Amino acid sequence: MAMRFRSHILLTATLSLLLMGGTSCTREPRKGTDGLVLLSLDTRAGDPGYAGTFRVALFNTDYEFSGRSGSYCTETQTHVDANTGTPRTWLLPCRVDDAGAPLKEDGSALTGSETLADADHRSAYGLRWDPELTAGTTLGASLVVVSPAVRIRPDENQAVYAYVDWTPDKALYISDPPASNSPFSGSWLDGQYVYTSGGEGARVPDLLDRRATIAIEIKCGELATGSVQSVTASNLVVSDRYYLRKAAASEDVQVGFTLNNAADYRHADLSGTQTLFDCGGTPMTLVKANDDVWLSTDAGPENRLYLPSYNYADETMDDALRPVITVKLGADPADPVVAKVVLNQKLDPMKHYIYTLYLSKAHVDITLTPLDWDDLGSLDASTVTPTYLGSVAYDTDWEQGGGGTGSGWHTD
């Protein structure tokens, strides 16, 4: 079954830890008590029809991964509070595979005719909370949630770090870690303990697809006509880890993708390439008087590049880690003029960026237009003012017809 949100939908979750029943009085949690964590989901931004799975990871007082996580889905159960008569609705635990797909009690996948209601909802698959997981007199914890409920893994070098595997071809929604932990207190629930959390750590921020997308647009600048032979993208991330939380005692691992982590914690595979256009021997000609424009995504949504939402403008970042767009220009395929555009902007999650390249005699001018993406549908850039980024120079002038490679930014 499809495990996608409509990409503009942001979800929040409030945390309560409970064992089923009705509340009667307040106490401190008993040491060694292992309670089920149930999540209450607030879809403030819409799409009540979303059906999917979530996994929540538990971090302790030092923001270290506790080793515990649990999976849930959008199937719910409702409990009426014995004191107030107020109904409370909770997401059901859900058995899933490593990719977050729901499973039945026998471990098999749901068939086409089955829904989340047919999945295995036994409490063993939810997150289990034990007060002894946190040290000191104040029981503190925080949560990070991912959807679909993919497997959350401890780092092999330092298990205090937790990560999920990330690839650009699949939507994976991840919440930011709360700014602080939350204290936990306990109360009786029909003779059993209920753990209720409060404070910042009890609030799970919006879940965001941590991808950005880009399209390349080419127009004539100073040139009356321009010939385009090919447009390719390279240095693309094929896979990476996304670390969910930074432990308090270490600087080795940052929250997010590993591009700027210490060497031992860098796992980005940058071997990806993608051809956005190839003339096949006959260059495409753009005529300025005709307002000719080539846009990579006009060929289909598969020409939208998915990239990690990452700050490529970080001055400490090695240029070798940045994506590169290579454009071959000129009427003679045997002797192209080549411009290389190295992407060095901050890309935000769930944003679509149009890089417009204006062809001139000795350089390519570049502008950037950021848009909210909408699940590969139409994008209206008419109300957004592009930002001028600078230009990339050729080694030889266009008029000379010679080849050569230009790269790097200048703004003069």
Order of alpha helices (4+ residues) and beta strands (2+ residues): beta-beta-beta-beta-beta-beta-beta-beta-beta-beta-beta-beta-beta-beta-beta-beta-beta-beta-beta-beta-beta-beta-beta-beta-beta-beta-beta-beta-beta
